[in-house]
Amino acid sequence: MAEITVVHLLRHGEVHNPNHVLYGRLPDYHLSANGRMMAAAAADFFDGRPVTAVFASPLERAQETAQPVADRLGLQITTDERLIESGNVLEGTSVTLAGLAVNPLKWKYLWNPFTPSWGEPYKQVAARVWQVVGRARETVRGQEAVCVSHQLPIWVTRLAAEQKRLWHNPSTRQCELGSVTSFTFDGDDLTGVSYAVPPRQPVVDPDRAQ
């Protein structure tokens, strides 16, 4: 009889970003007070579950989300570069894609939303994250693993696992800050995908930004 294994993709908590910068892979973007609360809620969510490995993106916000989970479970964080945020040539700007659409100097980045032309190809993102899911599954056979990553990588990985098209409207992503997307395997076969948002109490933070 095959073993049931669950790999959870945990999105990092809210980031302190008062200037609303598209921070992407930029360094020194840390969790806000609400983000730290989300990380604590994730630790509560996984407490008591048979989680035996924690993996995380190298970016600060992911590491800071993973730490309370690892501490609660008595585990070390394994950093895996493949969980990092998607590459984006627009990182460091403080504008939205809608705003870019009316800026001729940026049009060269917007010609193909299906790839997308402004960043790392969706297929490449999904492939690298799925490799980590496979690594986690092999590491914890018959138990559970947590992998802390970012919204777009988690979402396109889910789309790929469900055999859906990867291009999408970002507003339709079911991947809130601090949420958990879980993949259940029977042996090596994916048998289910589920989604949950650990309950938490919001913190009043005047500098909060998503």
Order of alpha helices (4+ residues) and beta strands (2+ residues): beta-alpha-beta-alpha-beta-alpha-alpha-beta-alpha-beta-beta
